[in-house]
Amino acid sequence: MASQSTPHRVAVIALDGAYAFELGIPSRVFGNALNGRGEALYDVVVCTVDGRPVRTDSGFTVAAEHGPEALDTADTVVITPTRSFDRGMAGEELPEPVAAALRRIRPGTRIVSFCNASYVLAAVGLLDGRPATTHWHVARDFQRTFPRIKVDADVLFVDDGDVLTAAGVAAGIDLCLHVVRRDHGAAVANHVARVCVVPPWRDGGQAQYIERPVPEPTLATTAATRAWALERLQEPLPLGELAAHARMSLRTFTRRFQEEVGMPPGRWLTAQRIELARQLLESSDLPVDVVAHRSGFGTGNSLRQHMRAVLGVSPVAYRRTFTAAS
């Protein structure tokens, strides 16, 4: 976590052929993250690999204020996508200016990629043997080109500690909000989301956006049941009860839920309960057992197990971290 007196430095790499939308995401999200005194928590700079302007996909050229030297002092490096990888990557080697710029990144620096910029991380071996995602449109080629990577094409992003990868386009926003949440807690991330007019957490993964036949408009959806469940997270909410609320059979409900959200109902419920527990731990001094009950985990032991599995920390450690930060 960054010191309050020294903002966490984020260097954003703009490659030639950059997608302008994704290039602006880090500055927009991290730039709106403030501490309780209104001070910036991140210092965001944009750079190119050789200090020269780069073309974008939107008919204009970007003249970044920094060259590759900005990577020397970065705490987090974000690599944004480029049209160059729209159809995959020819071979496994990067152009030398790109490879040389990446060699300037200090050991231990957190590295993030959006969309097809995952090819850059893969080409230098940073994803070997690790889980990662990319835009669903190039996921098959990505896995075929780099078979050592554990590609998950269904999720919006993958957090593997010091290396994080996002799926396509707007998933970069989801990942940046996740990073803010990881660094400074849900309250700061939620504030950033409100300023950016986006949801602080999106249901499901990119599986719900993959091209599929459009269902008949007369078919029921699970949206109303998801909204109903979010108001009752403290209750058991077994699968049968959810299906009954949606007026579907268990089989139909499970299939429809997976199609719409990109994950099974049980996994979705756990994610929503973890998020509620995080908010309660940050914003209240309720005992862990009470937080567990209100978030639907029932017991403190159950909450501890789930938080360790998902976040890698216990409820007490999580509260201590973000109480100190605030």
C-alpha positions as protocol buffer text, in pm:
chain_id: "A"
residue {
  index: 1
  type: MET
  ca { x: 0 y: 0 z: 0 }
}
residue {
  index: 2
  type: ALA
  ca { x: 127 y: 347 z: -89 }
}
residue {
  index: 3
  type: SER
  ca { x: 231 y: 595 z: 176 }
}
residue {
  index: 4
  type: GLN
  ca { x: -13 y: 881 z: 228 }
}
residue {
  index: 5
  type: SER
  ca { x: 273 y: 1131 z: 200 }
}
residue {
  index: 6
  type: THR
  ca { x: 414 y: 980 z: -120 }
}
residue {
  index: 7
  type: PRO
  ca { x: 157 y: 891 z: -388 }
}
residue {
  index: 8
  type: HIS
  ca { x: 192 y: 553 z: -552 }
}
residue {
  index: 9
  type: ARG
  ca { x: 347 y: 614 z: -896 }
}
residue {
  index: 10
  type: VAL
  ca { x: 165 y: 459 z: -1193 }
}
residue {
  index: 11
  type: ALA
  ca { x: 333 y: 459 z: -1535 }
}
residue {
  index: 12
  type: VAL
  ca { x: 102 y: 392 z: -1831 }
}
residue {
  index: 13
  type: ILE
  ca { x: 267 y: 264 z: -2148 }
}
residue {
  index: 14
  type: ALA
  ca { x: 112 y: 383 z: -2475 }
}
residue {
  index: 15
  type: LEU
  ca { x: 212 y: 156 z: -2763 }
}
residue {
  index: 16
  type: ASP
  ca { x: 182 y: 257 z: -3128 }
}
residue {
  index: 17
  type: GLY
  ca { x: -173 y: 197 z: -3246 }
}
residue {
  index: 18
  type: ALA
  ca { x: -303 y: 254 z: -2893 }
}
residue {
  index: 19
  type: TYR
  ca { x: -673 y: 235 z: -2820 }
}
residue {
  index: 20
  type: ALA
  ca { x: -757 y: 583 z: -2694 }
}
residue {
  index: 21
  type: PHE
  ca { x: -1036 y: 474 z: -2461 }
}
residue {
  index: 22
  type: GLU
  ca { x: -824 y: 225 z: -2269 }
}
residue {
  index: 23
  type: LEU
  ca { x: -528 y: 463 z: -2266 }
}
residue {
  index: 24
  type: GLY
  ca { x: -731 y: 711 z: -2061 }
}
residue {
  index: 25
  type: ILE
  ca { x: -866 y: 463 z: -1805 }
}
residue {
  index: 26
  type: PRO
  ca { x: -575 y: 462 z: -1554 }
}
residue {
  index: 27
  type: SER
  ca { x: -560 y: 843 z: -1530 }
}
residue {
  index: 28
  type: ARG
  ca { x: -936 y: 864 z: -1490 }
}
residue {
  index: 29
  type: VAL
  ca { x: -965 y: 597 z: -1222 }
}
residue {
  index: 30
  type: PHE
  ca { x: -643 y: 635 z: -1025 }
}
residue {
  index: 31
  type: GLY
  ca { x: -654 y: 1012 z: -1062 }
}
residue {
  index: 32
  type: ASN
  ca { x: -981 y: 1026 z: -868 }
}
residue {
  index: 33
  type: ALA
  ca { x: -855 y: 820 z: -573 }
}
residue {
  index: 34
  type: LEU
  ca { x: -808 y: 1055 z: -276 }
}
residue {
  index: 35
  type: ASN
  ca { x: -738 y: 1007 z: 92 }
}
residue {
  index: 36
  type: GLY
  ca { x: -945 y: 1157 z: 373 }
}
residue {
  index: 37
  type: ARG
  ca { x: -765 y: 1491 z: 339 }
}
residue {
  index: 38
  type: GLY
  ca { x: -839 y: 1514 z: -33 }
}
residue {
  index: 39
  type: GLU
  ca { x: -482 y: 1430 z: -133 }
}
residue {
  index: 40
  type: ALA
  ca { x: -402 y: 1220 z: -439 }
}
residue {
  index: 41
  type: LEU
  ca { x: -321 y: 857 z: -362 }
}
residue {
  index: 42
  type: TYR
  ca { x: -168 y: 794 z: -705 }
}
residue {
  index: 43
  type: ASP
  ca { x: 63 y: 987 z: -936 }
}
residue {
  index: 44
  type: VAL
  ca { x: -19 y: 878 z: -1292 }
}
residue {
  index: 45
  type: VAL
  ca { x: 211 y: 944 z: -1589 }
}
residue {
  index: 46
  type: VAL
  ca { x: 183 y: 831 z: -1950 }
}
residue {
  index: 47
  type: CYS
  ca { x: 492 y: 728 z: -2145 }
}
residue {
  index: 48
  type: THR
  ca { x: 596 y: 570 z: -2473 }
}
residue {
  index: 49
  type: VAL
  ca { x: 869 y: 312 z: -2521 }
}
residue {
  index: 50
  type: ASP
  ca { x: 1098 y: 551 z: -2711 }
}
residue {
  index: 51
  type: GLY
  ca { x: 976 y: 898 z: -2613 }
}
residue {
  index: 52
  type: ARG
  ca { x: 814 y: 953 z: -2953 }
}
residue {
  index: 53
  type: PRO
  ca { x: 444 y: 1024 z: -3026 }
}
residue {
  index: 54
  type: VAL
  ca { x: 222 y: 725 z: -3098 }
}
residue {
  index: 55
  type: ARG
  ca { x: -76 y: 688 z: -3325 }
}
residue {
  index: 56
  type: THR
  ca { x: -412 y: 589 z: -3177 }
}
residue {
  index: 57
  type: ASP
  ca { x: -707 y: 400 z: -3320 }
}
residue {
  index: 58
  type: SER
  ca { x: -916 y: 719 z: -3312 }
}
residue {
  index: 59
  type: GLY
  ca { x: -752 y: 933 z: -3577 }
}
residue {
  index: 60
  type: PHE
  ca { x: -517 y: 1136 z: -3361 }
}
residue {
  index: 61
  type: THR
  ca { x: -163 y: 1109 z: -3230 }
}
residue {
  index: 62
  type: VAL
  ca { x: -60 y: 1117 z: -2864 }
}
residue {
  index: 63
  type: ALA
  ca { x: 256 y: 1300 z: -2762 }
}
residue {
  index: 64
  type: ALA
  ca { x: 321 y: 1162 z: -2413 }
}
residue {
  index: 65
  type: GLU
  ca { x: 516 y: 1377 z: -2168 }
}
residue {
  index: 66
  type: HIS
  ca { x: 751 y: 1091 z: -2078 }
}
residue {
  index: 67
  type: GLY
  ca { x: 967 y: 830 z: -2243 }
}
residue {
  index: 68
  type: PRO
  ca { x: 1078 y: 491 z: -2107 }
}
residue {
  index: 69
  type: GLU
  ca { x: 1265 y: 655 z: -1818 }
}
residue {
  index: 70
  type: ALA
  ca { x: 928 y: 688 z: -1642 }
}
residue {
  index: 71
  type: LEU
  ca { x: 936 y: 310 z: -1592 }
}
residue {
  index: 72
  type: ASP
  ca { x: 1250 y: 336 z: -1376 }
}
residue {
  index: 73
  type: THR
  ca { x: 1058 y: 476 z: -1078 }
}
residue {
  index: 74
  type: ALA
  ca { x: 712 y: 326 z: -1129 }
}
residue {
  index: 75
  type: ASP
  ca { x: 541 y: 132 z: -850 }
}
residue {
  index: 76
  type: THR
  ca { x: 279 y: 5 z: -1094 }
}
residue {
  index: 77
  type: VAL
  ca { x: 310 y: -24 z: -1473 }
}
residue {
  index: 78
  type: VAL
  ca { x: -4 y: -41 z: -1688 }
}
residue {
  index: 79
  type: ILE
  ca { x: 30 y: -161 z: -2047 }
}
residue {
  index: 80
  type: THR
  ca { x: -264 y: -59 z: -2265 }
}
residue {
  index: 81
  type: PRO
  ca { x: -380 y: -241 z: -2579 }
}
residue {
  index: 82
  type: THR
  ca { x: -291 y: -171 z: -2940 }
}
residue {
  index: 83
  type: ARG
  ca { x: -441 y: -246 z: -3280 }
}
residue {
  index: 84
  type: SER
  ca { x: -119 y: -434 z: -3356 }
}
residue {
  index: 85
  type: PHE
  ca { x: -250 y: -734 z: -3160 }
}
residue {
  index: 86
  type: ASP
  ca { x: -610 y: -730 z: -3286 }
}
residue {
  index: 87
  type: ARG
  ca { x: -546 y: -1051 z: -3478 }
}
residue {
  index: 88
  type: GLY
  ca { x: -297 y: -1195 z: -3234 }
}
residue {
  index: 89
  type: MET
  ca { x: 79 y: -1184 z: -3248 }
}
residue {
  index: 90
  type: ALA
  ca { x: 319 y: -1308 z: -3513 }
}
residue {
  index: 91
  type: GLY
  ca { x: 557 y: -1527 z: -3317 }
}
residue {
  index: 92
  type: GLU
  ca { x: 653 y: -1475 z: -2954 }
}
residue {
  index: 93
  type: GLU
  ca { x: 900 y: -1186 z: -2975 }
}
residue {
  index: 94
  type: LEU
  ca { x: 837 y: -816 z: -2917 }
}
residue {
  index: 95
  type: PRO
  ca { x: 989 y: -529 z: -3115 }
}
residue {
  index: 96
  type: GLU
  ca { x: 1321 y: -440 z: -2949 }
}
residue {
  index: 97
  type: PRO
  ca { x: 1215 y: -89 z: -2835 }
}
residue {
  index: 98
  type: VAL
  ca { x: 924 y: -244 z: -2644 }
}
residue {
  index: 99
  type: ALA
  ca { x: 1139 y: -519 z: -2495 }
}
residue {
  index: 100
  type: ALA
  ca { x: 1408 y: -268 z: -2397 }
}
residue {
  index: 101
  type: ALA
  ca { x: 1154 y: -46 z: -2223 }
}
residue {
  index: 102
  type: LEU
  ca { x: 1016 y: -338 z: -2024 }
}
residue {
  index: 103
  type: ARG
  ca { x: 1365 y: -429 z: -1904 }
}
residue {
  index: 104
  type: ARG
  ca { x: 1374 y: -96 z: -1721 }
}
residue {
  index: 105
  type: ILE
  ca { x: 1094 y: -202 z: -1485 }
}
residue {
  index: 106
  type: ARG
  ca { x: 1225 y: -264 z: -1134 }
}
residue {
  index: 107
  type: PRO
  ca { x: 1185 y: -609 z: -973 }
}
residue {
  index: 108
  type: GLY
  ca { x: 877 y: -619 z: -753 }
}
residue {
  index: 109
  type: THR
  ca { x: 687 y: -360 z: -956 }
}
residue {
  index: 110
  type: ARG
  ca { x: 319 y: -441 z: -1001 }
}
residue {
  index: 111
  type: ILE
  ca { x: 241 y: -493 z: -1371 }
}
residue {
  index: 112
  type: VAL
  ca { x: -105 y: -461 z: -1525 }
}
residue {
  index: 113
  type: SER
  ca { x: -226 y: -527 z: -1879 }
}
residue {
  index: 114
  type: PHE
  ca { x: -555 y: -438 z: -2047 }
}
residue {
  index: 115
  type: CYS
  ca { x: -714 y: -639 z: -2324 }
}
residue {
  index: 116
  type: ASN
  ca { x: -467 y: -764 z: -2589 }
}
residue {
  index: 117
  type: ALA
  ca { x: -170 y: -603 z: -2408 }
}
residue {
  index: 118
  type: SER
  ca { x: -152 y: -943 z: -2237 }
}
residue {
  index: 119
  type: TYR
  ca { x: 52 y: -1046 z: -2543 }
}
residue {
  index: 120
  type: VAL
  ca { x: 326 y: -811 z: -2424 }
}
residue {
  index: 121
  type: LEU
  ca { x: 344 y: -973 z: -2080 }
}
residue {
  index: 122
  type: ALA
  ca { x: 332 y: -1319 z: -2234 }
}
residue {
  index: 123
  type: ALA
  ca { x: 609 y: -1245 z: -2482 }
}
residue {
  index: 124
  type: VAL
  ca { x: 856 y: -1162 z: -2203 }
}
residue {
  index: 125
  type: GLY
  ca { x: 759 y: -1469 z: -2000 }
}
residue {
  index: 126
  type: LEU
  ca { x: 581 y: -1285 z: -1718 }
}
residue {
  index: 127
  type: LEU
  ca { x: 271 y: -1504 z: -1752 }
}
residue {
  index: 128
  type: ASP
  ca { x: 438 y: -1846 z: -1784 }
}
residue {
  index: 129
  type: GLY
  ca { x: 260 y: -2092 z: -1556 }
}
residue {
  index: 130
  type: ARG
  ca { x: 28 y: -1820 z: -1426 }
}
residue {
  index: 131
  type: PRO
  ca { x: -344 y: -1752 z: -1465 }
}
residue {
  index: 132
  type: ALA
  ca { x: -432 y: -1465 z: -1700 }
}
residue {
  index: 133
  type: THR
  ca { x: -707 y: -1330 z: -1919 }
}
residue {
  index: 134
  type: THR
  ca { x: -737 y: -1126 z: -2237 }
}
residue {
  index: 135
  type: HIS
  ca { x: -1013 y: -1012 z: -2470 }
}
residue {
  index: 136
  type: TRP
  ca { x: -1235 y: -1307 z: -2553 }
}
residue {
  index: 137
  type: HIS
  ca { x: -1195 y: -1237 z: -2924 }
}
residue {
  index: 138
  type: VAL
  ca { x: -824 y: -1330 z: -2918 }
}
residue {
  index: 139
  type: ALA
  ca { x: -834 y: -1577 z: -2627 }
}
residue {
  index: 140
  type: ARG
  ca { x: -796 y: -1888 z: -2842 }
}
residue {
  index: 141
  type: ASP
  ca { x: -503 y: -1746 z: -3036 }
}
residue {
  index: 142
  type: PHE
  ca { x: -349 y: -1625 z: -2710 }
}
residue {
  index: 143
  type: GLN
  ca { x: -367 y: -1973 z: -2557 }
}
residue {
  index: 144
  type: ARG
  ca { x: -238 y: -2135 z: -2876 }
}
residue {
  index: 145
  type: THR
  ca { x: 55 y: -1892 z: -2903 }
}
residue {
  index: 146
  type: PHE
  ca { x: 145 y: -1917 z: -2534 }
}
residue {
  index: 147
  type: PRO
  ca { x: 42 y: -2267 z: -2416 }
}
residue {
  index: 148
  type: ARG
  ca { x: 222 y: -2230 z: -2082 }
}
residue {
  index: 149
  type: ILE
  ca { x: -31 y: -1970 z: -1965 }
}
residue {
  index: 150
  type: LYS
  ca { x: -347 y: -2071 z: -1779 }
}
residue {
  index: 151
  type: VAL
  ca { x: -589 y: -1861 z: -1983 }
}
residue {
  index: 152
  type: ASP
  ca { x: -934 y: -1789 z: -1836 }
}
residue {
  index: 153
  type: ALA
  ca { x: -1142 y: -1624 z: -2107 }
}
residue {
  index: 154
  type: ASP
  ca { x: -1456 y: -1604 z: -1892 }
}
residue {
  index: 155
  type: VAL
  ca { x: -1351 y: -1347 z: -1631 }
}
residue {
  index: 156
  type: LEU
  ca { x: -1326 y: -967 z: -1640 }
}
residue {
  index: 157
  type: PHE
  ca { x: -981 y: -969 z: -1482 }
}
residue {
  index: 158
  type: VAL
  ca { x: -727 y: -1191 z: -1307 }
}
residue {
  index: 159
  type: ASP
  ca { x: -532 y: -1077 z: -1001 }
}
residue {
  index: 160
  type: ASP
  ca { x: -224 y: -1294 z: -957 }
}
residue {
  index: 161
  type: GLY
  ca { x: -54 y: -1073 z: -702 }
}
residue {
  index: 162
  type: ASP
  ca { x: 215 y: -870 z: -877 }
}
residue {
  index: 163
  type: VAL
  ca { x: 77 y: -936 z: -1227 }
}
residue {
  index: 164
  type: LEU
  ca { x: -283 y: -850 z: -1317 }
}
residue {
  index: 165
  type: THR
  ca { x: -458 y: -889 z: -1652 }
}
residue {
  index: 166
  type: ALA
  ca { x: -791 y: -749 z: -1771 }
}
residue {
  index: 167
  type: ALA
  ca { x: -1025 y: -860 z: -2044 }
}
residue {
  index: 168
  type: GLY
  ca { x: -1139 y: -625 z: -2318 }
}
residue {
  index: 169
  type: VAL
  ca { x: -1219 y: -254 z: -2320 }
}
residue {
  index: 170
  type: ALA
  ca { x: -1426 y: -158 z: -2011 }
}
residue {
  index: 171
  type: ALA
  ca { x: -1279 y: -445 z: -1808 }
}
residue {
  index: 172
  type: GLY
  ca { x: -980 y: -214 z: -1765 }
}
residue {
  index: 173
  type: ILE
  ca { x: -1204 y: 4 z: -1549 }
}
residue {
  index: 174
  type: ASP
  ca { x: -1305 y: -298 z: -1341 }
}
residue {
  index: 175
  type: LEU
  ca { x: -941 y: -392 z: -1287 }
}
residue {
  index: 176
  type: CYS
  ca { x: -832 y: -40 z: -1191 }
}
residue {
  index: 177
  type: LEU
  ca { x: -1117 y: -16 z: -940 }
}
residue {
  index: 178
  type: HIS
  ca { x: -1009 y: -353 z: -804 }
}
residue {
  index: 179
  type: VAL
  ca { x: -653 y: -224 z: -761 }
}
residue {
  index: 180
  type: VAL
  ca { x: -780 y: 84 z: -575 }
}
residue {
  index: 181
  type: ARG
  ca { x: -997 y: -142 z: -359 }
}
residue {
  index: 182
  type: ARG
  ca { x: -701 y: -369 z: -289 }
}
residue {
  index: 183
  type: ASP
  ca { x: -473 y: -76 z: -204 }
}
residue {
  index: 184
  type: HIS
  ca { x: -710 y: 149 z: -11 }
}
residue {
  index: 185
  type: GLY
  ca { x: -1035 y: -34 z: 57 }
}
residue {
  index: 186
  type: ALA
  ca { x: -1392 y: -38 z: -70 }
}
residue {
  index: 187
  type: ALA
  ca { x: -1484 y: 312 z: 51 }
}
residue {
  index: 188
  type: VAL
  ca { x: -1218 y: 481 z: -166 }
}
residue {
  index: 189
  type: ALA
  ca { x: -1294 y: 254 z: -463 }
}
residue {
  index: 190
  type: ASN
  ca { x: -1668 y: 321 z: -432 }
}
residue {
  index: 191
  type: HIS
  ca { x: -1603 y: 695 z: -429 }
}
residue {
  index: 192
  type: VAL
  ca { x: -1395 y: 666 z: -745 }
}
residue {
  index: 193
  type: ALA
  ca { x: -1671 y: 461 z: -909 }
}
residue {
  index: 194
  type: ARG
  ca { x: -1930 y: 727 z: -824 }
}
residue {
  index: 195
  type: VAL
  ca { x: -1711 y: 1004 z: -968 }
}
residue {
  index: 196
  type: CYS
  ca { x: -1660 y: 798 z: -1287 }
}
residue {
  index: 197
  type: VAL
  ca { x: -2032 y: 709 z: -1298 }
}
residue {
  index: 198
  type: VAL
  ca { x: -1965 y: 336 z: -1321 }
}
residue {
  index: 199
  type: PRO
  ca { x: -2062 y: 45 z: -1095 }
}
residue {
  index: 200
  type: PRO
  ca { x: -1798 y: -29 z: -829 }
}
residue {
  index: 201
  type: TRP
  ca { x: -1831 y: -400 z: -903 }
}
residue {
  index: 202
  type: ARG
  ca { x: -1983 y: -571 z: -1207 }
}
residue {
  index: 203
  type: ASP
  ca { x: -2160 y: -903 z: -1180 }
}
residue {
  index: 204
  type: GLY
  ca { x: -2006 y: -1197 z: -1360 }
}
residue {
  index: 205
  type: GLY
  ca { x: -1731 y: -1209 z: -1619 }
}
residue {
  index: 206
  type: GLN
  ca { x: -1676 y: -1148 z: -1988 }
}
residue {
  index: 207
  type: ALA
  ca { x: -1842 y: -1479 z: -2071 }
}
residue {
  index: 208
  type: GLN
  ca { x: -2171 y: -1288 z: -2069 }
}
residue {
  index: 209
  type: TYR
  ca { x: -2043 y: -1064 z: -2353 }
}
residue {
  index: 210
  type: ILE
  ca { x: -1921 y: -1334 z: -2591 }
}
residue {
  index: 211
  type: GLU
  ca { x: -2123 y: -1344 z: -2911 }
}
residue {
  index: 212
  type: ARG
  ca { x: -2408 y: -1592 z: -2881 }
}
residue {
  index: 213
  type: PRO
  ca { x: -2754 y: -1626 z: -3037 }
}
residue {
  index: 214
  type: VAL
  ca { x: -2983 y: -1363 z: -2886 }
}
residue {
  index: 215
  type: PRO
  ca { x: -3252 y: -1529 z: -2670 }
}
residue {
  index: 216
  type: GLU
  ca { x: -3616 y: -1476 z: -2751 }
}
residue {
  index: 217
  type: PRO
  ca { x: -3750 y: -1163 z: -2579 }
}
residue {
  index: 218
  type: THR
  ca { x: -4023 y: -1372 z: -2416 }
}
residue {
  index: 219
  type: LEU
  ca { x: -3769 y: -1575 z: -2216 }
}
residue {
  index: 220
  type: ALA
  ca { x: -3741 y: -1491 z: -1847 }
}
residue {
  index: 221
  type: THR
  ca { x: -3412 y: -1364 z: -1704 }
}
residue {
  index: 222
  type: THR
  ca { x: -3249 y: -1394 z: -1363 }
}
residue {
  index: 223
  type: ALA
  ca { x: -3197 y: -1017 z: -1320 }
}
residue {
  index: 224
  type: ALA
  ca { x: -3490 y: -967 z: -1083 }
}
residue {
  index: 225
  type: THR
  ca { x: -3381 y: -1261 z: -871 }
}
residue {
  index: 226
  type: ARG
  ca { x: -3027 y: -1127 z: -847 }
}
residue {
  index: 227
  type: ALA
  ca { x: -3160 y: -792 z: -726 }
}
residue {
  index: 228
  type: TRP
  ca { x: -3386 y: -972 z: -478 }
}
residue {
  index: 229
  type: ALA
  ca { x: -3094 y: -1180 z: -348 }
}
residue {
  index: 230
  type: LEU
  ca { x: -2873 y: -875 z: -297 }
}
residue {
  index: 231
  type: GLU
  ca { x: -3127 y: -744 z: -45 }
}
residue {
  index: 232
  type: ARG
  ca { x: -3121 y: -1075 z: 146 }
}
residue {
  index: 233
  type: LEU
  ca { x: -2755 y: -1175 z: 157 }
}
residue {
  index: 234
  type: GLN
  ca { x: -2778 y: -1250 z: 529 }
}
residue {
  index: 235
  type: GLU
  ca { x: -3024 y: -1531 z: 453 }
}
residue {
  index: 236
  type: PRO
  ca { x: -2916 y: -1884 z: 340 }
}
residue {
  index: 237
  type: LEU
  ca { x: -3055 y: -1841 z: -17 }
}
residue {
  index: 238
  type: PRO
  ca { x: -3030 y: -2203 z: -135 }
}
residue {
  index: 239
  type: LEU
  ca { x: -3038 y: -2266 z: -509 }
}
residue {
  index: 240
  type: GLY
  ca { x: -3392 y: -2401 z: -492 }
}
residue {
  index: 241
  type: GLU
  ca { x: -3520 y: -2079 z: -335 }
}
residue {
  index: 242
  type: LEU
  ca { x: -3350 y: -1868 z: -601 }
}
residue {
  index: 243
  type: ALA
  ca { x: -3497 y: -2081 z: -880 }
}
residue {
  index: 244
  type: ALA
  ca { x: -3841 y: -2064 z: -721 }
}
residue {
  index: 245
  type: HIS
  ca { x: -3823 y: -1684 z: -702 }
}
residue {
  index: 246
  type: ALA
  ca { x: -3733 y: -1675 z: -1073 }
}
residue {
  index: 247
  type: ARG
  ca { x: -4015 y: -1924 z: -1143 }
}
residue {
  index: 248
  type: MET
  ca { x: -3780 y: -2163 z: -1319 }
}
residue {
  index: 249
  type: SER
  ca { x: -3671 y: -2519 z: -1270 }
}
residue {
  index: 250
  type: LEU
  ca { x: -3333 y: -2571 z: -1103 }
}
residue {
  index: 251
  type: ARG
  ca { x: -3177 y: -2679 z: -1430 }
}
residue {
  index: 252
  type: THR
  ca { x: -3315 y: -2388 z: -1630 }
}
residue {
  index: 253
  type: PHE
  ca { x: -3226 y: -2132 z: -1364 }
}
residue {
  index: 254
  type: THR
  ca { x: -2869 y: -2259 z: -1331 }
}
residue {
  index: 255
  type: ARG
  ca { x: -2819 y: -2258 z: -1708 }
}
residue {
  index: 256
  type: ARG
  ca { x: -2977 y: -1913 z: -1756 }
}
residue {
  index: 257
  type: PHE
  ca { x: -2779 y: -1767 z: -1465 }
}
residue {
  index: 258
  type: GLN
  ca { x: -2451 y: -1897 z: -1609 }
}
residue {
  index: 259
  type: GLU
  ca { x: -2536 y: -1754 z: -1952 }
}
residue {
  index: 260
  type: GLU
  ca { x: -2627 y: -1411 z: -1816 }
}
residue {
  index: 261
  type: VAL
  ca { x: -2366 y: -1365 z: -1543 }
}
residue {
  index: 262
  type: GLY
  ca { x: -2079 y: -1587 z: -1656 }
}
residue {
  index: 263
  type: MET
  ca { x: -2055 y: -1786 z: -1332 }
}
residue {
  index: 264
  type: PRO
  ca { x: -2268 y: -2029 z: -1125 }
}
residue {
  index: 265
  type: PRO
  ca { x: -2517 y: -1886 z: -872 }
}
residue {
  index: 266
  type: GLY
  ca { x: -2320 y: -2011 z: -570 }
}
residue {
  index: 267
  type: ARG
  ca { x: -1998 y: -1846 z: -682 }
}
residue {
  index: 268
  type: TRP
  ca { x: -2182 y: -1520 z: -753 }
}
residue {
  index: 269
  type: LEU
  ca { x: -2343 y: -1523 z: -407 }
}
residue {
  index: 270
  type: THR
  ca { x: -2006 y: -1574 z: -241 }
}
residue {
  index: 271
  type: ALA
  ca { x: -1857 y: -1280 z: -432 }
}
residue {
  index: 272
  type: GLN
  ca { x: -2144 y: -1051 z: -327 }
}
residue {
  index: 273
  type: ARG
  ca { x: -2114 y: -1162 z: 35 }
}
residue {
  index: 274
  type: ILE
  ca { x: -1739 y: -1104 z: 39 }
}
residue {
  index: 275
  type: GLU
  ca { x: -1795 y: -752 z: -94 }
}
residue {
  index: 276
  type: LEU
  ca { x: -2058 y: -680 z: 174 }
}
residue {
  index: 277
  type: ALA
  ca { x: -1828 y: -816 z: 445 }
}
residue {
  index: 278
  type: ARG
  ca { x: -1545 y: -592 z: 324 }
}
residue {
  index: 279
  type: GLN
  ca { x: -1767 y: -286 z: 345 }
}
residue {
  index: 280
  type: LEU
  ca { x: -1884 y: -376 z: 695 }
}
residue {
  index: 281
  type: LEU
  ca { x: -1528 y: -439 z: 814 }
}
residue {
  index: 282
  type: GLU
  ca { x: -1413 y: -104 z: 680 }
}
residue {
  index: 283
  type: SER
  ca { x: -1707 y: 111 z: 787 }
}
residue {
  index: 284
  type: SER
  ca { x: -1801 y: -35 z: 1127 }
}
residue {
  index: 285
  type: ASP
  ca { x: -1652 y: -183 z: 1443 }
}
residue {
  index: 286
  type: LEU
  ca { x: -1896 y: -475 z: 1444 }
}
residue {
  index: 287
  type: PRO
  ca { x: -1750 y: -801 z: 1578 }
}
residue {
  index: 288
  type: VAL
  ca { x: -1638 y: -1048 z: 1313 }
}
residue {
  index: 289
  type: ASP
  ca { x: -1917 y: -1291 z: 1405 }
}
residue {
  index: 290
  type: VAL
  ca { x: -2177 y: -1017 z: 1347 }
}
residue {
  index: 291
  type: VAL
  ca { x: -2020 y: -922 z: 1015 }
}
residue {
  index: 292
  type: ALA
  ca { x: -2028 y: -1289 z: 917 }
}
residue {
  index: 293
  type: HIS
  ca { x: -2397 y: -1314 z: 1004 }
}
residue {
  index: 294
  type: ARG
  ca { x: -2496 y: -995 z: 822 }
}
residue {
  index: 295
  type: SER
  ca { x: -2306 y: -1091 z: 509 }
}
residue {
  index: 296
  type: GLY
  ca { x: -2454 y: -1440 z: 496 }
}
residue {
  index: 297
  type: PHE
  ca { x: -2157 y: -1651 z: 600 }
}
residue {
  index: 298
  type: GLY
  ca { x: -2321 y: -1753 z: 926 }
}
residue {
  index: 299
  type: THR
  ca { x: -2012 y: -1795 z: 1142 }
}
residue {
  index: 300
  type: GLY
  ca { x: -1683 y: -1616 z: 1190 }
}
residue {
  index: 301
  type: ASN
  ca { x: -1497 y: -1932 z: 1089 }
}
residue {
  index: 302
  type: SER
  ca { x: -1683 y: -1946 z: 758 }
}
residue {
  index: 303
  type: LEU
  ca { x: -1609 y: -1579 z: 688 }
}
residue {
  index: 304
  type: ARG
  ca { x: -1242 y: -1630 z: 773 }
}
residue {
  index: 305
  type: GLN
  ca { x: -1215 y: -1928 z: 539 }
}
residue {
  index: 306
  type: HIS
  ca { x: -1379 y: -1745 z: 250 }
}
residue {
  index: 307
  type: MET
  ca { x: -1180 y: -1425 z: 296 }
}
residue {
  index: 308
  type: ARG
  ca { x: -853 y: -1615 z: 312 }
}
residue {
  index: 309
  type: ALA
  ca { x: -947 y: -1807 z: -3 }
}
residue {
  index: 310
  type: VAL
  ca { x: -1054 y: -1497 z: -200 }
}
residue {
  index: 311
  type: LEU
  ca { x: -846 y: -1213 z: -53 }
}
residue {
  index: 312
  type: GLY
  ca { x: -561 y: -1397 z: 118 }
}
residue {
  index: 313
  type: VAL
  ca { x: -622 y: -1225 z: 454 }
}
residue {
  index: 314
  type: SER
  ca { x: -834 y: -1276 z: 765 }
}
residue {
  index: 315
  type: PRO
  ca { x: -1120 y: -1038 z: 855 }
}
residue {
  index: 316
  type: VAL
  ca { x: -918 y: -896 z: 1147 }
}
residue {
  index: 317
  type: ALA
  ca { x: -612 y: -833 z: 930 }
}
residue {
  index: 318
  type: TYR
  ca { x: -828 y: -677 z: 658 }
}
residue {
  index: 319
  type: ARG
  ca { x: -994 y: -441 z: 906 }
}
residue {
  index: 320
  type: ARG
  ca { x: -662 y: -349 z: 1063 }
}
residue {
  index: 321
  type: THR
  ca { x: -511 y: -265 z: 724 }
}
residue {
  index: 322
  type: PHE
  ca { x: -787 y: -36 z: 604 }
}
residue {
  index: 323
  type: THR
  ca { x: -865 y: 120 z: 941 }
}
residue {
  index: 324
  type: ALA
  ca { x: -500 y: 225 z: 963 }
}
residue {
  index: 325
  type: ALA
  ca { x: -510 y: 358 z: 606 }
}
residue {
  index: 326
  type: SER
  ca { x: -814 y: 574 z: 678 }
}
